[in-house]
């Protein structure tokens, strides 16, 4: 279980997307599911893309997903 939240200095919209993703990750772990529903990851990526200052983090996350999916 991840017991963290997005920092409060982040834009509220980004905090919400991060925290929602973390909540869904915890649900995945709790119920032994195979993955987080894709809409939560999509929402996180779309929200992050609105903030160019976080582009490097977004690109790192995209690379992780691509490696996980074997792309």
Secondary structure, 3 states (H helix, E strand, C coil): CCCCCCCCCCCHHHHHHHHHHHHHHHHHHHCCCCCCCHHHHHHHHHHHHCCHHHHHHHHHHHHHHHHHHCC
